[in-house]
Amino acid sequence: MAITRRELITGIAKAGVPAAVAVTVGSEVLKAETIPVPSAAVGLLYDATICIGCKACVAACAEANDTPPDTRGDALHQAPSDLNDLTRNVIKLYKAEDGSEFSFAKRQCMHCLDPACAAGCPFQALHKDPESGIVNWSANECIGCRYCTITCPYHIPRFQWVGFNPRVTKCELCSHRLAQGLKPGCTSVCPTGAVIFGPRPVLLLEAKRRIENSPGRYYENRVYGETDNGGTQALYLSHVPFEKLGLPELGPESVPAKTLRWQRRFYQYFALPAVLYAGLVQVIRKNLKGHEADAHEREKETGLRAQL
């Protein structure tokens, strides 16, 4: 018995129902994995327009976290050129080639609302505190895979390549100081208030107040981190494009959310061959039953003829 196109399509459609349900359920499970926004999230607001580049925050960060001064580039001064295994907070300089504009830029962990480093860490050595939202690192769970250094879109976590027990170095908003009722080291010494600490909603309101009070001062009248990459707890104001400060344009969707979206698509496409196979099996079973019925009828006819 030949398989008609209608039978094949009907069989695939019938088999596809449970498979489609399974894919949908799987997608819902993946959606549920998105990390929720902490209700008491704290963070930083950095205003590049009033930063004077004194680097007092760099020295205060090293002191607060008991890390040795990074004098590898300059034996007399603590002058790291970028974040590294000893430096959790750094002030960098952007200057246009023609000298028409320049800006200082503070770089540290962005403490993303949906952090890619935590999503990529296989043993949750990097994890987001459910209350404060601070992304912390735990040495006991870390296996040194360095996935966090790859998945972070801001290239923040740095790995110590020397020592018997290497560590991942990144800003943790001086969690130990917060537990004592103190501010993070960097925000406690800034002479101009270029970086301040507080609850994220309060910082966001302050940023928008500054924009409203100084129209035209800030780039695109925009707060970087309000929605960028799903939102961050380190917020930025600038008079130059944010890319110049090392802040990429990532859109409103977080990196983990994008990963899950592509993962869902992969599962859906992966399920298609299974649906086709299930449809073919159903059609083959139906035809097999038809063949068995025909054979049974032929046996009956053969028996009747023998009796005659």
C-alpha positions in Angstrom: 0.0 0.0 0.0 1.5 3.3 -1.1 1.8 6.3 1.3 -0.1 9.3 0.0 1.0 12.8 0.6 -2.2 13.5 2.6 -1.6 10.6 4.9 2.0 11.7 5.5 1.0 15.3 6.3 -1.9 14.1 8.5 0.4 11.7 10.4 3.1 14.4 10.9 0.5 16.9 12.1 -0.9 14.3 14.6 2.6 13.4 15.8 3.6 17.1 15.9 1.1 18.0 18.6 2.8 16.4 21.6 6.2 17.4 20.2 5.1 21.0 19.9 3.8 21.0 23.4 7.1 19.6 24.6 9.0 22.4 22.9 6.6 25.0 24.2 7.0 23.7 27.8 10.7 23.6 27.4 10.7 27.2 26.2 8.6 28.2 29.2 11.1 26.5 31.6 14.0 28.4 29.9 12.1 31.7 30.2 11.6 31.0 33.9 15.4 30.8 34.4 15.8 34.6 33.9 17.2 36.1 37.1 14.6 38.5 38.7 15.5 42.1 39.5 16.4 42.4 43.2 14.0 44.5 45.3 16.7 46.2 47.3 19.3 46.6 44.5 22.1 49.0 45.2 24.7 50.4 42.9 26.8 53.3 41.6 26.1 56.4 39.5 29.1 57.7 37.7 29.0 61.2 36.0 31.8 61.5 33.6 31.2 65.2 33.1 32.4 66.0 36.6 35.2 63.5 37.0 38.6 65.1 37.2 40.6 61.9 36.8 42.4 62.2 40.1 42.3 58.4 40.6 41.6 58.7 44.3 39.0 56.0 43.8 41.6 53.6 42.4 43.8 53.9 45.5 40.8 53.7 47.8 39.6 50.6 46.1 42.9 48.9 46.5 43.1 49.8 50.2 39.5 48.8 50.9 40.0 45.4 49.3 43.5 44.8 50.6 45.1 44.4 47.2 48.6 45.5 46.6 49.2 48.6 44.5 49.7 47.9 40.8 53.0 49.5 40.0 54.1 47.2 37.2 53.7 49.9 34.6 55.2 52.6 36.8 57.4 51.6 39.7 56.8 54.9 41.5 53.0 55.2 41.1 49.8 53.1 41.2 48.9 53.6 37.6 47.2 50.5 36.0 46.2 51.0 32.4 43.2 48.7 32.7 41.5 46.3 35.0 43.7 43.4 35.9 44.4 40.7 38.5 45.2 43.4 41.1 42.8 46.2 40.0 39.1 46.1 40.5 38.4 49.8 39.7 40.3 52.0 37.2 40.0 55.5 35.7 40.8 55.6 32.0 41.1 58.5 29.6 39.3 58.9 26.2 40.7 61.6 23.9 39.6 62.2 20.3 42.4 62.0 17.8 41.9 65.6 16.8 41.8 66.7 20.4 38.2 68.0 20.0 36.9 66.1 23.0 38.0 64.0 25.9 36.5 62.3 29.0 37.6 60.3 31.9 35.9 56.9 32.3 35.5 54.8 35.5 35.5 51.1 34.8 34.4 48.4 37.3 31.9 45.6 37.4 28.5 46.7 36.1 26.6 44.4 38.4 24.1 43.5 35.6 20.5 42.8 36.6 20.9 39.6 34.5 24.7 38.9 34.7 26.2 36.9 31.9 29.2 36.0 34.1 26.9 34.3 36.6 24.8 32.6 33.9 28.0 31.2 32.3 29.6 30.0 35.6 29.1 26.2 35.8 29.3 26.1 39.6 27.8 29.4 40.6 31.1 30.7 41.9 29.8 34.0 40.5 26.3 34.7 41.8 24.0 37.6 42.2 22.9 38.4 45.7 19.1 38.0 45.8 18.6 41.1 48.0 21.3 43.7 47.1 21.9 42.4 43.5 25.7 42.6 44.0 27.5 40.0 41.8 29.9 38.3 44.2 32.6 35.7 43.6 33.1 32.6 45.9 36.5 31.0 45.9 35.2 27.7 47.2 33.1 27.1 44.1 35.5 28.4 41.5 37.3 25.9 39.3 39.3 28.4 37.3 37.5 27.7 34.0 37.5 31.5 33.2 34.1 31.3 31.4 33.2 34.5 33.2 36.0 36.4 31.4 34.5 35.3 28.1 30.8 35.7 28.7 30.9 39.2 30.2 30.1 41.7 27.5 32.0 44.4 29.4 35.2 42.2 29.8 35.3 42.9 33.5 36.4 39.7 35.4 40.1 39.2 35.4 42.0 36.0 36.2 45.1 35.7 38.3 47.6 33.7 36.3 50.2 33.5 39.1 50.1 31.8 42.5 49.1 28.4 43.8 45.4 29.2 44.1 44.6 31.8 41.4 41.6 34.1 41.9 39.0 35.9 39.8 39.2 39.6 40.5 36.3 42.0 40.0 34.5 44.7 41.9 32.0 43.4 44.5 30.9 46.8 45.6 33.0 46.3 48.8 30.4 44.0 50.2 32.4 43.6 53.4 32.3 47.4 53.9 28.5 47.5 53.3 28.0 44.9 56.0 29.7 47.3 58.4 27.5 50.2 57.3 30.2 51.8 55.2 30.2 52.9 51.6 32.3 51.3 48.9 35.9 52.6 48.9 35.6 54.4 45.6 32.6 56.4 46.6 34.0 57.4 50.0 36.8 59.6 48.6 35.7 61.1 45.3 36.2 64.9 45.8 33.7 66.0 43.1 31.0 63.4 43.7 31.5 62.0 40.2 30.7 58.6 41.6 28.0 58.1 44.3 26.5 55.0 45.9 22.9 54.2 46.9 19.7 52.3 46.0 19.4 51.8 42.3 16.0 53.5 42.0 17.3 56.6 43.9 20.4 56.8 41.7 18.2 56.5 38.6 16.1 59.4 39.8 19.2 61.5 40.5 20.6 60.8 37.1 17.4 61.9 35.4 17.2 65.0 37.7 20.7 66.0 36.5 19.7 65.6 32.8 16.5 67.6 33.4 18.4 70.4 35.1 21.2 70.6 32.5 19.6 70.1 29.1 22.2 69.5 26.4 24.9 68.6 28.8 24.5 64.8 28.6 24.8 62.6 25.6 21.4 61.8 24.2 19.9 62.8 27.6 20.3 59.1 28.4 21.3 57.1 31.5 23.4 54.1 30.4 22.5 51.0 32.3 18.8 51.9 32.8 17.8 49.4 30.2 21.1 48.5 28.5 21.9 44.8 28.5 18.7 44.2 30.5 19.7 46.9 33.0 22.8 47.3 35.3 23.3 48.6 38.8 26.2 50.7 37.7 24.7 53.7 35.9 26.5 56.2 33.7 26.1 59.8 32.5 28.4 61.2 29.9 28.9 64.0 27.4 30.5 61.8 24.8 29.1 58.6 23.2 29.2 55.7 25.7 31.2 53.6 23.4 34.1 56.0 23.9 33.9 55.1 27.6 34.2 51.4 26.8 30.4 50.8 27.2 29.1 48.8 24.2 25.7 49.3 22.7 24.0 46.0 23.6 20.4 46.8 23.3 17.7 46.3 26.0 17.9 42.5 26.0 20.5 40.9 28.3 23.2 38.6 27.0 21.7 35.5 28.9 18.2 36.3 27.5 19.6 36.4 24.0 21.4 33.1 24.6 18.1 31.5 25.9 16.3 32.9 22.8 18.7 31.2 20.5 18.7 28.1 22.6 14.9 27.9 22.3 15.1 28.3 18.5 17.7 25.5 18.5 15.4 23.2 20.4 12.6 24.0 18.1 14.6 23.3 15.0 16.1 20.2 16.7 12.6 18.9 17.4 11.5 19.2 13.8 13.3 16.0 12.6 11.8 14.2 15.6 8.3 15.4 14.6 8.9 14.2 11.0 10.2 10.8 12.3 7.2 10.4 14.6 4.8 11.2 11.7 6.5 8.6 9.4 6.3 6.0 12.2 2.6 6.7 12.6 1.9 6.4 8.9 4.0 3.2 8.7 2.1 1.7 11.6 -1.2 2.5 9.9 -0.1 1.0 6.6 1.3 -2.1 8.5 -2.1 -2.6 10.1 -3.7 -2.3 6.6 -1.3 -4.9 5.2 -2.1 -7.3 8.1 -5.8 -6.8 7.5 -5.4 -7.6 3.8 -3.3 -10.7 4.6 -6.0 -11.9 7.0 -8.7 -11.4 4.4 -6.6 -13.3 1.8 -6.2 -16.2 4.3 -9.9 -16.3 4.8 -10.6 -16.4 1.0 -7.9 -19.1 0.6 -9.6 -21.2 3.3 -13.0 -20.9 1.8 -11.8 -21.9 -1.7 -10.2 -25.0 -0.2 -13.4 -26.0 1.5 -15.3 -25.7 -1.9 
